[in-house]
Amino acid sequence: MKLEGYIEKIIYRNEENGYTVLSVVTDEKYDDSHVLVGYVEGARQGLYICAEGEEVEHPYYETQFKITSYELRMPEDVDSMERYLCSGAIKGIGPVLAMHIVKKFKKDTFRIIEFEPERLSEIKGISERKAREIGIQFHESQDIRQAMMFLGKYGINAHLAVKIFNEYGNRLYRVIEENPYQLADDIQGVGFKIADEIARRAGIGPDSEFRIRSAILYTLNQSGSLGHMFLPKEMLIRKVASFLVPEGEDVFRYSYEEAIERQLSTLQLERKIVLKEINGILAVYGNAQYYKELDTARMLLDLDLTYDVPDIEIQNILKRIEEKSEIALDELQRSAVRQAATSGLVIITGGPGTGKTTVINTIIQYFEQEGLELRLAAPTGRAAKRMTEATGYQAQTIHRLLELNGGVEGDTGFRFERNAQNPLEADVVIIDEMSMVDIYLAHALLQAVVPGTHLILVGDVNQLPSVGPGNVLKDIINAKVFPVIELSTVYRQEENSDIVMNAHRINRGEYPVMNNKSQDFFLLPRNNTRAIIEEVGQLASVKMPKYVQAKPYEVQVLTPMRQGELGVENLNRELQAILNPPSDKKKEYTVQNVIFREGDKVMQVKNNYKLEWAVYDKSGYFEQEKGMGVFNGDIGIIQEIDTYAEELKVLMDDDRVVTYGFKMLEELELAYAITIHKSQGSEYPAVILPILSGPRVLLHRNLLYTAITRAKKCVVIVGNGYKIHEMVDNADEQKRYSGLMWAIKEQMQKGDTIEFHTDC
């Protein structure tokens, strides 16, 4: 269907995603009014809209016209011109001025404003300066509409078109004509594939130098999503060549490889990449990644100070703490506290049950007795909450510690208020779950910690590495430059836990004991996926909540894979039907074949630094705290779905309430089952692990170890015990290319001649 008319009123608009509800009149007398809904950029009261779509019956409101495509035009009759000028589209023109302008110039009004704006000064109340400003604003509003129409021909939606126009203004036409790949460099949300499609439509050839350079940068950027800081040169060339060669034209691969080699030199001259030999490998870094790693190494070395504290003084304080807390530290634990007291930087690592929490608590008490200011943090909300419960000392996420601000800084879309210019006001900073911290967060943290502060990094180096790029904790330890205390003794109270003992067996390459004589570690043999799914459903809904005395949503199903019958996507459909079935009392919304229902357990799957959250009091009406930033792995429950406003509210497990527009739901997924990778830093009363088959590259020892150690009270493996043995035998982790260890060693040798780059 088609519908045309003047926009009478903007009823609702979501500025985050452009979703708009507007009232449109379709006759000159303004008697016939319609409600239109859809994603409409640039809509203003008084504009003329030509829309295509369909009429839909809303369950709570009147019949609506759902927009699938549209075009906005300037109004042509006098009344509509006046309504447009009254709408606030042009600052400085209110109802009275709008009436006088239209009364004087009639149907010629818009031509005067566009081509002879100085004539507006003929009207009382409009100076020559104001007349010029009105003309400029009118041109800008025209420009953006023309840009949206132009970019629409290249398959660019209105929301992205506005971002492109805001970046380039009227230069965008030259950019599209000469080098559309520049969009991928300059604008967040435009990757190589989008730019490549625009270039193809613009007639740019597949062997364009711009295309090859953009593909190199895109491949390096994508490698970061796999955890790499760099790629070996030969590997990079092969990847880019296979990416660029048109389908069915492998004979041209060699010439592409030669062209890629040439463009690597060009990009190096343009300071967009860095080539550096690392341990016999010619590494290719993105420029920012190289200097981020280099600067991280420098800051770590700056913190590596030694303090002269008499050992007898430390021993006396430890004795008082042990008596007060009724504990007895072993020699390694004492050494960890001693190092924390005498070192600017210390790393404490160890597996489950080795006393890391006891050491952290003792370090806190030690520094409190010294009258020092402490700050505690962890990478995720769940990990910070666990840290608070274990220590009794308030911990927070690293992002909140650094005071994340959603304001724009460079192309990152966020900044931290705590940084080199405004460092943390603390004498001691303790970070738990350090294995989860990627190079970017580590760099931001170190910028905010001044030399002279005690920085204590705690983590299990055998856990899976961070989701983001780098291998920070492992590289810091392997550099063998800083004090590292590795706790290895499993304490008596933990020896009764088969979760702990089996985790250590797995880490040593030994098979876990799965004879079902345990109270907290079980294997339920099942040999087909249907039987496994049915058993997992029973365990998650009834058996495990009752056994560990937890709510069903606190029990977590972990799986190595996303796809397949035992992958995240299928398991979530199955578990949703069991744990949160449809009901007339629950609203729901479907997006890309995923049903989101009130009461569903969901997870954020990407970092969104600008997404706002709030913490409310018990009444649910008054904000106690608010901020920005929701992060990959944050889990919560859908509280409310508003189908009219097209948004839903999620109560995160750290008590933050986050509102999502429907267009943002690609950032959420159901979380009854999650991948083991996504479980890092979390702890659950019970973990259910379905394992039957899968690719060797996924099913390795490190993954199994991480899954087992996420459980606090009980682990149940459902599936094939022999596959568990294969995972233990497979010690091949996916290799990460990172150079922090070598950067630390290199700068240690340079001493005072450390290289520093301001692009960090």
Secondary structure, DSSP 4 states (H G I P E B T S, - for coil): -EEEEEEEEEEEE-TTT-EEEEEEE-STTS--EEEEEEE-TT--TT-EEEEEEEEEE-SSS-EEEEEEEEEEE---SHHHHHHHHHTTSSTT--HHHHHHHHHHHGGGHHHHHHH-GGGGGGSTT--HHHHHHHHHHHHHHHHHHHHHHHHHTTT--HHHHHHHHHHHGGGHHHHHHH-TTHHHHHSTT--HHHHHHHHHHTT--TT-HHHHHHHHHHHHHHHHHTT-SEEEHHHHHHHHHHHHSPTT-GGGHHHHHHHHHHHHHHHHHTTSEEEEEETTEEEEEEHHHHHHHHHHHHHHHHH--B----HHHHHHHHHHHHHHHT----HHHHHHHHHHHHBSEEEEEE-TTSSHHHHHHHHHHHHHHTT--EEEEESSHHHHHHHHHHHSS-EEEHHHHTTEE-S--TTSS-EESSSSSS----SEEEE--GGG--HHHHHHHHHTS-TTSEEEEEE-TTS---SSS--HHHHHHHTT-S-EEEE-PPPHHHHT-HHHHHHHHHHTTPPPP-SS--SSEEEEE--SHHHHHHHHHHIIIIIHHHHHT--GGGSEEEES-SSSTTSHHHHHHHHHHHHS---TTS-EEEETTEEEETT-EEEE-S-EEEEEEEEE-TTSSSEEEEEEEE-TT-EEEEEEEETTTTEEEEEETTS-EEEEEGGGGGGEEE-SEEETGGGTT--EEEEEEEES---TTTS-HHHHHHHHTTEEEEEEEEE-HHHHHHHHH---PPP----HHHHHHHHHHHGGG----TT-
